[in-house]
Amino acid sequence: MGSKYTKRYSDEYKRDAIELVRSSGRTVTTDVARELGISSESLRGWVKKARAAEAAGSAGPAGVSADARDE
């Protein structure tokens, strides 16, 4: 179990945050994480995980495949 101080974010929230990073062209640390009020390390991790999943052709951070997301 995680710490009582650990925030849990829904998969939908993570997908939206990742999309914001990708579509904005802004840096994770400087703008997007601050704007969303989340840890830059968390956001970096989500983006890295999503990129790795896409490169492998597998499901993204929410278990949704690239084909399903495109629909």
All heavy atoms as TSV, in Angstrom:
chain	resi	resn	atom	element	x	y	z
A	1	MET	N	N	0.828	-1.189	0.000
A	1	MET	CA	C	0.000	0.000	0.000
A	1	MET	C	C	0.868	1.246	0.000
A	1	MET	O	O	1.966	1.246	0.519
A	1	MET	CB	C	-0.900	0.004	1.222
A	1	MET	CG	C	-2.256	-0.537	0.891
A	1	MET	SD	S	-3.598	-0.211	2.038
A	1	MET	CE	C	-2.963	-0.421	3.646
A	2	GLY	N	N	0.325	2.318	-0.591
A	2	GLY	CA	C	1.067	3.558	-0.667
A	2	GLY	C	C	0.923	4.378	0.597
A	2	GLY	O	O	0.142	4.072	1.491
A	3	SER	N	N	1.670	5.420	0.655
A	3	SER	CA	C	1.611	6.348	1.771
A	3	SER	C	C	0.260	7.043	1.792
A	3	SER	O	O	-0.391	7.215	0.766
A	3	SER	CB	C	2.724	7.389	1.594
A	3	SER	OG	O	2.512	8.498	2.424
A	4	LYS	N	N	-0.152	7.481	2.970
A	4	LYS	CA	C	-1.416	8.207	3.046
A	4	LYS	C	C	-1.303	9.572	2.367
A	4	LYS	O	O	-2.291	10.223	2.110
A	4	LYS	CB	C	-1.881	8.360	4.487
A	4	LYS	CG	C	-1.024	9.257	5.337
A	4	LYS	CD	C	-1.591	9.364	6.736
A	4	LYS	CE	C	-0.774	10.320	7.577
A	4	LYS	NZ	N	-1.339	10.490	8.898
A	5	TYR	N	N	-0.086	9.980	2.065
A	5	TYR	CA	C	0.142	11.251	1.396
A	5	TYR	C	C	0.223	11.118	-0.118
A	5	TYR	O	O	0.320	12.092	-0.827
A	5	TYR	CB	C	1.434	11.903	1.909
A	5	TYR	CG	C	1.364	12.169	3.392
A	5	TYR	CD1	C	2.093	11.408	4.290
A	5	TYR	CD2	C	0.547	13.177	3.906
A	5	TYR	CE1	C	2.022	11.642	5.652
A	5	TYR	CE2	C	0.463	13.420	5.257
A	5	TYR	CZ	C	1.202	12.650	6.132
A	5	TYR	OH	O	1.128	12.869	7.470
A	6	THR	N	N	0.192	9.901	-0.622
A	6	THR	CA	C	0.285	9.662	-2.056
A	6	THR	C	C	-1.061	9.941	-2.709
A	6	THR	O	O	-2.071	9.392	-2.313
A	6	THR	CB	C	0.691	8.200	-2.349
A	6	THR	OG1	O	1.938	7.947	-1.725
A	6	THR	CG2	C	0.802	7.961	-3.837
A	7	LYS	N	N	-1.049	10.813	-3.702
A	7	LYS	CA	C	-2.269	11.087	-4.444
A	7	LYS	C	C	-2.421	10.039	-5.524
A	7	LYS	O	O	-1.455	9.622	-6.144
A	7	LYS	CB	C	-2.200	12.462	-5.106
A	7	LYS	CG	C	-2.511	13.599	-4.205
A	7	LYS	CD	C	-2.659	14.862	-5.024
A	7	LYS	CE	C	-3.154	15.989	-4.170
A	7	LYS	NZ	N	-3.329	17.210	-4.939
A	8	ARG	N	N	-3.627	9.638	-5.772
A	8	ARG	CA	C	-3.930	8.699	-6.843
A	8	ARG	C	C	-4.699	9.451	-7.915
A	8	ARG	O	O	-5.638	10.182	-7.614
A	8	ARG	CB	C	-4.769	7.529	-6.328
A	8	ARG	CG	C	-4.065	6.707	-5.284
A	8	ARG	CD	C	-2.986	5.881	-5.934
A	8	ARG	NE	N	-2.289	5.136	-4.885
A	8	ARG	CZ	C	-1.175	4.509	-5.090
A	8	ARG	NH1	N	-0.609	4.499	-6.261
A	8	ARG	NH2	N	-0.596	3.858	-4.111
A	9	TYR	N	N	-4.271	9.278	-9.137
A	9	TYR	CA	C	-4.922	9.931	-10.262
A	9	TYR	C	C	-5.563	8.879	-11.147
A	9	TYR	O	O	-4.999	7.816	-11.363
A	9	TYR	CB	C	-3.907	10.742	-11.070
A	9	TYR	CG	C	-3.264	11.852	-10.262
A	9	TYR	CD1	C	-2.017	11.675	-9.671
A	9	TYR	CD2	C	-3.909	13.060	-10.077
A	9	TYR	CE1	C	-1.427	12.680	-8.919
A	9	TYR	CE2	C	-3.327	14.081	-9.336
A	9	TYR	CZ	C	-2.096	13.881	-8.763
A	9	TYR	OH	O	-1.519	14.883	-8.024
A	10	SER	N	N	-6.708	9.215	-11.695
A	10	SER	CA	C	-7.397	8.272	-12.579
A	10	SER	C	C	-6.620	8.139	-13.884
A	10	SER	O	O	-5.833	9.014	-14.253
A	10	SER	CB	C	-8.818	8.767	-12.874
A	10	SER	OG	O	-8.775	9.919	-13.707
A	11	ASP	N	N	-6.863	7.034	-14.567
A	11	ASP	CA	C	-6.212	6.815	-15.858
A	11	ASP	C	C	-6.609	7.902	-16.848
A	11	ASP	O	O	-5.798	8.343	-17.657
A	11	ASP	CB	C	-6.573	5.435	-16.408
A	11	ASP	CG	C	-5.926	4.324	-15.593
A	11	ASP	OD1	O	-4.900	4.577	-14.928
A	11	ASP	OD2	O	-6.452	3.201	-15.621
A	12	GLU	N	N	-7.862	8.341	-16.770
A	12	GLU	CA	C	-8.326	9.407	-17.663
A	12	GLU	C	C	-7.565	10.702	-17.405
A	12	GLU	O	O	-7.153	11.389	-18.340
A	12	GLU	CB	C	-9.824	9.635	-17.466
A	12	GLU	CG	C	-10.375	10.707	-18.384
A	12	GLU	CD	C	-11.860	10.941	-18.197
A	12	GLU	OE1	O	-12.454	10.438	-17.221
A	12	GLU	OE2	O	-12.428	11.654	-19.042
A	13	TYR	N	N	-7.328	11.036	-16.152
A	13	TYR	CA	C	-6.574	12.230	-15.803
A	13	TYR	C	C	-5.151	12.145	-16.346
A	13	TYR	O	O	-4.627	13.100	-16.917
A	13	TYR	CB	C	-6.548	12.408	-14.284
A	13	TYR	CG	C	-5.891	13.694	-13.844
A	13	TYR	CD1	C	-6.617	14.876	-13.788
A	13	TYR	CD2	C	-4.539	13.733	-13.498
A	13	TYR	CE1	C	-6.017	16.060	-13.400
A	13	TYR	CE2	C	-3.936	14.905	-13.107
A	13	TYR	CZ	C	-4.677	16.075	-13.061
A	13	TYR	OH	O	-4.076	17.245	-12.683
A	14	LYS	N	N	-4.538	10.966	-16.184
A	14	LYS	CA	C	-3.185	10.764	-16.685
A	14	LYS	C	C	-3.138	10.916	-18.200
A	14	LYS	O	O	-2.237	11.567	-18.740
A	14	LYS	CB	C	-2.655	9.386	-16.291
A	14	LYS	CG	C	-2.404	9.253	-14.802
A	14	LYS	CD	C	-1.953	7.850	-14.462
A	14	LYS	CE	C	-1.784	7.656	-12.975
A	14	LYS	NZ	N	-1.346	6.299	-12.635
A	15	ARG	N	N	-4.103	10.306	-18.899
A	15	ARG	CA	C	-4.154	10.426	-20.368
A	15	ARG	C	C	-4.282	11.882	-20.789
A	15	ARG	O	O	-3.602	12.339	-21.712
A	15	ARG	CB	C	-5.336	9.632	-20.929
A	15	ARG	CG	C	-5.093	8.161	-21.066
A	15	ARG	CD	C	-6.171	7.490	-21.915
A	15	ARG	NE	N	-7.515	7.756	-21.439
A	15	ARG	CZ	C	-8.195	6.976	-20.595
A	15	ARG	NH1	N	-7.658	5.881	-20.135
A	15	ARG	NH2	N	-9.415	7.296	-20.223
A	16	ASP	N	N	-5.143	12.625	-20.108
A	16	ASP	CA	C	-5.335	14.037	-20.439
A	16	ASP	C	C	-4.065	14.844	-20.190
A	16	ASP	O	O	-3.709	15.713	-20.988
A	16	ASP	CB	C	-6.500	14.623	-19.641
A	16	ASP	CG	C	-7.852	14.076	-20.059
A	16	ASP	OD1	O	-7.946	13.445	-21.142
A	16	ASP	OD2	O	-8.825	14.272	-19.300
A	17	ALA	N	N	-3.377	14.559	-19.088
A	17	ALA	CA	C	-2.134	15.264	-18.773
A	17	ALA	C	C	-1.057	14.959	-19.808
A	17	ALA	O	O	-0.343	15.862	-20.265
A	17	ALA	CB	C	-1.651	14.874	-17.369
A	18	ILE	N	N	-0.948	13.696	-20.204
A	18	ILE	CA	C	0.024	13.291	-21.218
A	18	ILE	C	C	-0.287	13.987	-22.538
A	18	ILE	O	O	0.614	14.506	-23.206
A	18	ILE	CB	C	0.034	11.760	-21.390
A	18	ILE	CG1	C	0.615	11.095	-20.139
A	18	ILE	CG2	C	0.824	11.346	-22.629
A	18	ILE	CD1	C	0.343	9.604	-20.048
A	19	GLU	N	N	-1.542	14.031	-22.901
A	19	GLU	CA	C	-1.944	14.689	-24.152
A	19	GLU	C	C	-1.637	16.176	-24.102
A	19	GLU	O	O	-1.218	16.768	-25.098
A	19	GLU	CB	C	-3.432	14.456	-24.422
A	19	GLU	CG	C	-3.897	15.015	-25.739
A	19	GLU	CD	C	-3.105	14.524	-26.956
A	19	GLU	OE1	O	-2.675	13.362	-26.965
A	19	GLU	OE2	O	-2.910	15.330	-27.900
A	20	LEU	N	N	-1.824	16.800	-22.956
A	20	LEU	CA	C	-1.508	18.216	-22.808
A	20	LEU	C	C	-0.019	18.461	-23.026
A	20	LEU	O	O	0.368	19.414	-23.700
A	20	LEU	CB	C	-1.940	18.711	-21.426
A	20	LEU	CG	C	-1.742	20.194	-21.139
A	20	LEU	CD1	C	-2.499	21.054	-22.161
A	20	LEU	CD2	C	-2.207	20.512	-19.733
A	21	VAL	N	N	0.816	17.590	-22.481
A	21	VAL	CA	C	2.269	17.710	-22.678
A	21	VAL	C	C	2.591	17.596	-24.163
A	21	VAL	O	O	3.324	18.411	-24.721
A	21	VAL	CB	C	3.039	16.633	-21.887
A	21	VAL	CG1	C	4.502	16.594	-22.299
A	21	VAL	CG2	C	2.905	16.871	-20.396
A	22	ARG	N	N	2.026	16.601	-24.807
A	22	ARG	CA	C	2.330	16.359	-26.216
A	22	ARG	C	C	1.821	17.459	-27.131
A	22	ARG	O	O	2.492	17.852	-28.072
A	22	ARG	CB	C	1.734	15.029	-26.644
A	22	ARG	CG	C	2.428	13.868	-26.009
A	22	ARG	CD	C	1.788	12.585	-26.405
A	22	ARG	NE	N	2.552	11.457	-25.900
A	22	ARG	CZ	C	2.125	10.226	-25.899
A	22	ARG	NH1	N	0.939	9.938	-26.374
A	22	ARG	NH2	N	2.874	9.260	-25.419
A	23	SER	N	N	0.633	17.942	-26.883
A	23	SER	CA	C	0.031	18.918	-27.789
A	23	SER	C	C	0.532	20.340	-27.559
A	23	SER	O	O	0.473	21.166	-28.460
A	23	SER	CB	C	-1.490	18.883	-27.659
A	23	SER	OG	O	-1.890	19.316	-26.379
A	24	SER	N	N	1.034	20.606	-26.367
A	24	SER	CA	C	1.415	21.977	-26.048
A	24	SER	C	C	2.818	22.340	-26.502
A	24	SER	O	O	3.106	23.507	-26.729
A	24	SER	CB	C	1.307	22.203	-24.541
A	24	SER	OG	O	2.314	21.485	-23.870
A	25	GLY	N	N	3.695	21.349	-26.581
A	25	GLY	CA	C	5.083	21.642	-26.933
A	25	GLY	C	C	5.849	22.272	-25.781
A	25	GLY	O	O	6.982	22.701	-25.937
A	26	ARG	N	N	5.218	22.337	-24.619
A	26	ARG	CA	C	5.876	22.929	-23.453
A	26	ARG	C	C	6.628	21.850	-22.686
A	26	ARG	O	O	6.398	20.672	-22.871
A	26	ARG	CB	C	4.839	23.577	-22.542
A	26	ARG	CG	C	4.117	24.717	-23.223
A	26	ARG	CD	C	3.123	25.370	-22.314
A	26	ARG	NE	N	1.999	24.451	-22.077
A	26	ARG	CZ	C	1.025	24.686	-21.205
A	26	ARG	NH1	N	1.045	25.770	-20.475
A	26	ARG	NH2	N	0.050	23.827	-21.063
A	27	THR	N	N	7.518	22.293	-21.806
A	27	THR	CA	C	8.256	21.339	-20.997
A	27	THR	C	C	7.386	20.838	-19.856
A	27	THR	O	O	6.521	21.556	-19.366
A	27	THR	CB	C	9.535	21.968	-20.406
A	27	THR	OG1	O	9.157	23.014	-19.521
A	27	THR	CG2	C	10.447	22.495	-21.487
A	28	VAL	N	N	7.643	19.622	-19.454
A	28	VAL	CA	C	6.859	19.017	-18.377
A	28	VAL	C	C	7.039	19.796	-17.079
A	28	VAL	O	O	6.076	20.205	-16.440
A	28	VAL	CB	C	7.265	17.550	-18.178
A	28	VAL	CG1	C	6.587	16.969	-16.958
A	28	VAL	CG2	C	6.915	16.734	-19.407
A	29	THR	N	N	8.272	20.020	-16.695
A	29	THR	CA	C	8.554	20.637	-15.400
A	29	THR	C	C	8.081	22.074	-15.334
A	29	THR	O	O	7.373	22.457	-14.423
A	29	THR	CB	C	10.068	20.618	-15.109
A	29	THR	OG1	O	10.541	19.292	-15.244
A	29	THR	CG2	C	10.367	21.136	-13.732
A	30	THR	N	N	8.468	22.845	-16.315
A	30	THR	CA	C	8.261	24.274	-16.238
A	30	THR	C	C	6.801	24.682	-16.277
A	30	THR	O	O	6.378	25.507	-15.497
A	30	THR	CB	C	8.979	24.990	-17.400
A	30	THR	OG1	O	10.279	24.440	-17.528
A	30	THR	CG2	C	9.105	26.449	-17.148
A	31	ASP	N	N	6.051	24.094	-17.170
A	31	ASP	CA	C	4.704	24.606	-17.369
A	31	ASP	C	C	3.586	23.661	-16.982
A	31	ASP	O	O	2.765	23.985	-16.136
A	31	ASP	CB	C	4.519	24.981	-18.846
A	31	ASP	CG	C	5.403	26.139	-19.266
A	31	ASP	OD1	O	5.605	27.049	-18.450
A	31	ASP	OD2	O	5.889	26.109	-20.400
A	32	VAL	N	N	3.553	22.530	-17.604
A	32	VAL	CA	C	2.390	21.661	-17.500
A	32	VAL	C	C	2.179	21.148	-16.078
A	32	VAL	O	O	1.063	21.225	-15.552
A	32	VAL	CB	C	2.475	20.491	-18.503
A	32	VAL	CG1	C	1.267	19.594	-18.370
A	32	VAL	CG2	C	2.577	21.024	-19.931
A	33	ALA	N	N	3.217	20.649	-15.438
A	33	ALA	CA	C	3.067	20.121	-14.076
A	33	ALA	C	C	2.595	21.214	-13.121
A	33	ALA	O	O	1.697	20.988	-12.306
A	33	ALA	CB	C	4.373	19.508	-13.592
A	34	ARG	N	N	3.171	22.378	-13.247
A	34	ARG	CA	C	2.749	23.490	-12.387
A	34	ARG	C	C	1.302	23.872	-12.651
A	34	ARG	O	O	0.538	24.118	-11.728
A	34	ARG	CB	C	3.641	24.708	-12.615
A	34	ARG	CG	C	4.970	24.587	-11.966
A	34	ARG	CD	C	5.725	25.893	-12.052
A	34	ARG	NE	N	7.129	25.644	-11.775
A	34	ARG	CZ	C	8.120	26.256	-12.382
A	34	ARG	NH1	N	7.879	27.151	-13.308
A	34	ARG	NH2	N	9.360	25.973	-12.072
A	35	GLU	N	N	0.955	23.944	-13.928
A	35	GLU	CA	C	-0.407	24.304	-14.300
A	35	GLU	C	C	-1.425	23.321	-13.727
A	35	GLU	O	O	-2.486	23.711	-13.257
A	35	GLU	CB	C	-0.530	24.331	-15.828
A	35	GLU	CG	C	-1.891	24.712	-16.343
A	35	GLU	CD	C	-1.929	24.692	-17.861
A	35	GLU	OE1	O	-1.002	25.247	-18.482
A	35	GLU	OE2	O	-2.886	24.131	-18.403
A	36	LEU	N	N	-1.067	22.037	-13.749
A	36	LEU	CA	C	-1.974	21.004	-13.257
A	36	LEU	C	C	-1.873	20.799	-11.747
A	36	LEU	O	O	-2.707	20.121	-11.156
A	36	LEU	CB	C	-1.688	19.679	-13.976
A	36	LEU	CG	C	-1.936	19.678	-15.477
A	36	LEU	CD1	C	-1.498	18.357	-16.079
A	36	LEU	CD2	C	-3.397	19.956	-15.786
A	37	GLY	N	N	-0.821	21.354	-11.144
A	37	GLY	CA	C	-0.642	21.207	-9.705
A	37	GLY	C	C	-0.210	19.810	-9.295
A	37	GLY	O	O	-0.595	19.330	-8.230
A	38	ILE	N	N	0.586	19.181	-10.166
A	38	ILE	CA	C	1.075	17.834	-9.863
A	38	ILE	C	C	2.592	17.825	-9.874
A	38	ILE	O	O	3.229	18.749	-10.380
A	38	ILE	CB	C	0.529	16.779	-10.858
A	38	ILE	CG1	C	0.968	17.103	-12.283
A	38	ILE	CG2	C	-0.973	16.681	-10.761
A	38	ILE	CD1	C	0.559	16.050	-13.283
A	39	SER	N	N	3.147	16.769	-9.357
A	39	SER	CA	C	4.593	16.614	-9.319
A	39	SER	C	C	5.146	16.458	-10.736
A	39	SER	O	O	4.611	15.688	-11.531
A	39	SER	CB	C	4.930	15.368	-8.496
A	39	SER	OG	O	6.207	14.891	-8.787
A	40	SER	N	N	6.223	17.175	-11.018
A	40	SER	CA	C	6.843	17.049	-12.340
A	40	SER	C	C	7.401	15.645	-12.538
A	40	SER	O	O	7.386	15.120	-13.645
A	40	SER	CB	C	7.940	18.097	-12.530
A	40	SER	OG	O	8.923	17.978	-11.539
A	41	GLU	N	N	7.857	15.014	-11.451
A	41	GLU	CA	C	8.379	13.648	-11.555
A	41	GLU	C	C	7.268	12.668	-11.927
A	41	GLU	O	O	7.473	11.761	-12.723
A	41	GLU	CB	C	9.044	13.210	-10.239
A	41	GLU	CG	C	10.464	13.734	-10.074
A	41	GLU	CD	C	10.497	15.226	-9.767
A	41	GLU	OE1	O	9.572	15.720	-9.094
A	41	GLU	OE2	O	11.443	15.898	-10.193
A	42	SER	N	N	6.098	12.853	-11.357
A	42	SER	CA	C	4.960	11.994	-11.711
A	42	SER	C	C	4.612	12.150	-13.180
A	42	SER	O	O	4.464	11.169	-13.910
A	42	SER	CB	C	3.739	12.330	-10.863
A	42	SER	OG	O	3.955	12.008	-9.518
A	43	LEU	N	N	4.499	13.396	-13.616
A	43	LEU	CA	C	4.124	13.655	-15.002
A	43	LEU	C	C	5.178	13.118	-15.961
A	43	LEU	O	O	4.852	12.498	-16.977
A	43	LEU	CB	C	3.897	15.150	-15.216
A	43	LEU	CG	C	3.384	15.575	-16.583
A	43	LEU	CD1	C	2.124	14.804	-16.979
A	43	LEU	CD2	C	3.117	17.074	-16.602
A	44	ARG	N	N	6.450	13.328	-15.638
A	44	ARG	CA	C	7.527	12.779	-16.474
A	44	ARG	C	C	7.413	11.269	-16.583
A	44	ARG	O	O	7.597	10.700	-17.648
A	44	ARG	CB	C	8.891	13.127	-15.889
A	44	ARG	CG	C	9.498	14.347	-16.472
A	44	ARG	CD	C	10.970	14.449	-16.090
A	44	ARG	NE	N	11.304	15.827	-15.972
A	44	ARG	CZ	C	11.341	16.521	-14.845
A	44	ARG	NH1	N	11.091	15.944	-13.697
A	44	ARG	NH2	N	11.640	17.789	-14.841
A	45	GLY	N	N	7.139	10.623	-15.461
A	45	GLY	CA	C	7.001	9.168	-15.447
A	45	GLY	C	C	5.851	8.694	-16.314
A	45	GLY	O	O	5.968	7.713	-17.050
A	46	TRP	N	N	4.719	9.397	-16.242
A	46	TRP	CA	C	3.557	9.020	-17.060
A	46	TRP	C	C	3.877	9.146	-18.549
A	46	TRP	O	O	3.546	8.276	-19.338
A	46	TRP	CB	C	2.353	9.899	-16.744
A	46	TRP	CG	C	1.875	9.854	-15.332
A	46	TRP	CD1	C	2.182	8.923	-14.373
A	46	TRP	CD2	C	1.016	10.799	-14.702
A	46	TRP	NE1	N	1.550	9.237	-13.195
A	46	TRP	CE2	C	0.837	10.373	-13.362
A	46	TRP	CE3	C	0.386	11.968	-15.127
A	46	TRP	CZ2	C	0.028	11.072	-12.460
A	46	TRP	CZ3	C	-0.405	12.654	-14.227
A	46	TRP	CH2	C	-0.586	12.209	-12.912
A	47	VAL	N	N	4.535	10.259	-18.907
A	47	VAL	CA	C	4.880	10.493	-20.316
A	47	VAL	C	C	5.872	9.436	-20.793
A	47	VAL	O	O	5.723	8.865	-21.876
A	47	VAL	CB	C	5.443	11.923	-20.519
A	47	VAL	CG1	C	6.008	12.099	-21.916
A	47	VAL	CG2	C	4.365	12.959	-20.237
A	48	LYS	N	N	6.872	9.153	-19.971
A	48	LYS	CA	C	7.888	8.150	-20.328
A	48	LYS	C	C	7.247	6.776	-20.516
A	48	LYS	O	O	7.548	6.058	-21.472
A	48	LYS	CB	C	8.950	8.098	-19.230
A	48	LYS	CG	C	10.093	7.173	-19.513
A	48	LYS	CD	C	11.120	7.239	-18.399
A	48	LYS	CE	C	12.259	6.283	-18.655
A	48	LYS	NZ	N	13.256	6.335	-17.582
A	49	LYS	N	N	6.351	6.413	-19.616
A	49	LYS	CA	C	5.663	5.129	-19.687
A	49	LYS	C	C	4.804	5.044	-20.950
A	49	LYS	O	O	4.763	4.014	-21.621
A	49	LYS	CB	C	4.782	4.975	-18.446
A	49	LYS	CG	C	4.624	3.603	-17.944
A	49	LYS	CD	C	3.896	3.661	-16.607
A	49	LYS	CE	C	3.671	2.280	-16.072
A	49	LYS	NZ	N	2.931	2.287	-14.822
A	50	ALA	N	N	4.119	6.137	-21.277
A	50	ALA	CA	C	3.270	6.158	-22.466
A	50	ALA	C	C	4.110	6.025	-23.733
A	50	ALA	O	O	3.749	5.292	-24.654
A	50	ALA	CB	C	2.452	7.447	-22.509
A	51	ARG	N	N	5.251	6.712	-23.773
A	51	ARG	CA	C	6.143	6.612	-24.943
A	51	ARG	C	C	6.671	5.196	-25.105
A	51	ARG	O	O	6.732	4.671	-26.216
A	51	ARG	CB	C	7.299	7.587	-24.804
A	51	ARG	CG	C	6.915	9.008	-25.060
A	51	ARG	CD	C	8.115	9.923	-24.980
A	51	ARG	NE	N	7.686	11.297	-25.154
A	51	ARG	CZ	C	8.251	12.339	-24.562
A	51	ARG	NH1	N	9.275	12.161	-23.756
A	51	ARG	NH2	N	7.803	13.554	-24.778
A	52	ALA	N	N	7.080	4.592	-24.002
A	52	ALA	CA	C	7.607	3.231	-24.053
A	52	ALA	C	C	6.530	2.256	-24.521
A	52	ALA	O	O	6.801	1.358	-25.326
A	52	ALA	CB	C	8.134	2.816	-22.688
A	53	ALA	N	N	5.309	2.439	-24.045
A	53	ALA	CA	C	4.209	1.561	-24.436
A	53	ALA	C	C	3.904	1.716	-25.924
A	53	ALA	O	O	3.651	0.735	-26.622
A	53	ALA	CB	C	2.972	1.868	-23.607
A	54	GLU	N	N	3.932	2.940	-26.404
A	54	GLU	CA	C	3.675	3.178	-27.828
A	54	GLU	C	C	4.783	2.593	-28.691
A	54	GLU	O	O	4.518	2.035	-29.748
A	54	GLU	CB	C	3.520	4.668	-28.088
A	54	GLU	CG	C	2.215	5.199	-27.557
A	54	GLU	CD	C	2.105	6.704	-27.665
A	54	GLU	OE1	O	3.047	7.345	-28.190
A	54	GLU	OE2	O	1.079	7.232	-27.228
A	55	ALA	N	N	6.009	2.735	-28.245
A	55	ALA	CA	C	7.137	2.199	-29.003
A	55	ALA	C	C	7.059	0.681	-29.074
A	55	ALA	O	O	7.435	0.076	-30.080
A	55	ALA	CB	C	8.456	2.627	-28.371
A	56	ALA	N	N	6.552	0.073	-28.016
A	56	ALA	CA	C	6.424	-1.385	-27.968
A	56	ALA	C	C	5.137	-1.853	-28.643
A	56	ALA	O	O	4.933	-3.045	-28.812
A	56	ALA	CB	C	6.460	-1.859	-26.525
A	57	GLY	N	N	4.270	-0.893	-28.967
A	57	GLY	CA	C	3.006	-1.238	-29.611
A	57	GLY	C	C	2.006	-1.845	-28.657
A	57	GLY	O	O	1.063	-2.512	-29.053
A	58	SER	N	N	2.186	-1.599	-27.375
A	58	SER	CA	C	1.278	-2.170	-26.378
A	58	SER	C	C	0.350	-1.106	-25.831
A	58	SER	O	O	0.324	0.014	-26.307
A	58	SER	CB	C	2.086	-2.802	-25.249
A	58	SER	OG	O	2.820	-1.809	-24.562
A	59	ALA	N	N	-0.386	-1.480	-24.814
A	59	ALA	CA	C	-1.351	-0.579	-24.199
A	59	ALA	C	C	-0.643	0.577	-23.510
A	59	ALA	O	O	0.474	0.447	-23.036
A	59	ALA	CB	C	-2.200	-1.341	-23.201
A	60	GLY	N	N	-1.328	1.713	-23.440
A	60	GLY	CA	C	-0.801	2.903	-22.793
A	60	GLY	C	C	-0.990	2.851	-21.292
A	60	GLY	O	O	-1.281	1.809	-20.724
A	61	PRO	N	N	-0.854	4.000	-20.631
A	61	PRO	CA	C	-0.883	4.054	-19.181
A	61	PRO	C	C	-2.202	3.602	-18.572
A	61	PRO	O	O	-2.259	3.187	-17.445
A	61	PRO	CB	C	-0.616	5.518	-18.856
A	61	PRO	CG	C	-1.004	6.249	-20.090
A	61	PRO	CD	C	-0.708	5.307	-21.226
A	62	ALA	N	N	-3.253	3.675	-19.347
A	62	ALA	CA	C	-4.560	3.285	-18.815
A	62	ALA	C	C	-4.980	1.927	-19.331
A	62	ALA	O	O	-6.115	1.521	-19.176
A	62	ALA	CB	C	-5.589	4.335	-19.193
A	63	GLY	N	N	-4.059	1.217	-19.986
A	63	GLY	CA	C	-4.409	-0.083	-20.526
A	63	GLY	C	C	-5.192	0.006	-21.810
A	63	GLY	O	O	-5.822	-0.952	-22.231
A	64	VAL	N	N	-5.145	1.171	-22.448
A	64	VAL	CA	C	-5.866	1.373	-23.697
A	64	VAL	C	C	-4.862	1.349	-24.839
A	64	VAL	O	O	-3.891	2.088	-24.829
A	64	VAL	CB	C	-6.615	2.730	-23.690
A	64	VAL	CG1	C	-7.334	2.963	-24.996
A	64	VAL	CG2	C	-7.572	2.798	-22.520
A	65	SER	N	N	-5.101	0.502	-25.816
A	65	SER	CA	C	-4.172	0.399	-26.939
A	65	SER	C	C	-4.230	1.657	-27.798
A	65	SER	O	O	-5.193	2.420	-27.751
A	65	SER	CB	C	-4.510	-0.812	-27.803
A	65	SER	OG	O	-5.735	-0.598	-28.468
A	66	ALA	N	N	-3.202	1.876	-28.592
A	66	ALA	CA	C	-3.159	3.042	-29.461
A	66	ALA	C	C	-4.336	3.029	-30.436
A	66	ALA	O	O	-4.913	4.078	-30.713
A	66	ALA	CB	C	-1.835	3.079	-30.218
A	67	ASP	N	N	-4.694	1.881	-30.944
A	67	ASP	CA	C	-5.827	1.782	-31.863
A	67	ASP	C	C	-7.136	2.190	-31.189
A	67	ASP	O	O	-7.948	2.910	-31.761
A	67	ASP	CB	C	-5.975	0.353	-32.407
A	67	ASP	CG	C	-4.820	-0.019	-33.307
A	67	ASP	OD1	O	-4.156	0.877	-33.840
A	67	ASP	OD2	O	-4.593	-1.231	-33.493
A	68	ALA	N	N	-7.325	1.764	-29.973
A	68	ALA	CA	C	-8.549	2.103	-29.245
A	68	ALA	C	C	-8.585	3.588	-28.922
A	68	ALA	O	O	-9.636	4.224	-29.000
A	68	ALA	CB	C	-8.662	1.280	-27.959
A	69	ARG	N	N	-7.431	4.175	-28.577
A	69	ARG	CA	C	-7.387	5.611	-28.289
A	69	ARG	C	C	-7.719	6.416	-29.533
A	69	ARG	O	O	-8.368	7.445	-29.453
A	69	ARG	CB	C	-5.997	6.001	-27.776
A	69	ARG	CG	C	-5.754	5.667	-26.338
A	69	ARG	CD	C	-4.510	6.366	-25.826
A	69	ARG	NE	N	-3.335	6.182	-26.662
A	69	ARG	CZ	C	-2.469	5.192	-26.530
A	69	ARG	NH1	N	-2.636	4.294	-25.595
A	69	ARG	NH2	N	-1.421	5.098	-27.316
A	70	ASP	N	N	-7.249	5.965	-30.695
A	70	ASP	CA	C	-7.504	6.691	-31.934
A	70	ASP	C	C	-8.978	6.721	-32.306
A	70	ASP	O	O	-9.434	7.656	-32.925
A	70	ASP	CB	C	-6.695	6.070	-33.088
A	70	ASP	CG	C	-5.205	6.338	-32.915
A	70	ASP	OD1	O	-4.841	7.233	-32.129
A	70	ASP	OD2	O	-4.409	5.639	-33.575
A	71	GLU	N	N	-9.702	5.685	-31.911
A	71	GLU	CA	C	-11.141	5.633	-32.200
A	71	GLU	C	C	-11.843	6.585	-31.298
A	71	GLU	O	O	-12.705	7.263	-31.492
A	71	GLU	CB	C	-11.683	4.236	-31.998
A	71	GLU	CG	C	-11.159	3.259	-33.013
A	71	GLU	CD	C	-11.659	1.859	-32.748
A	71	GLU	OE1	O	-12.495	1.663	-31.839
A	71	GLU	OE2	O	-11.241	0.952	-33.442
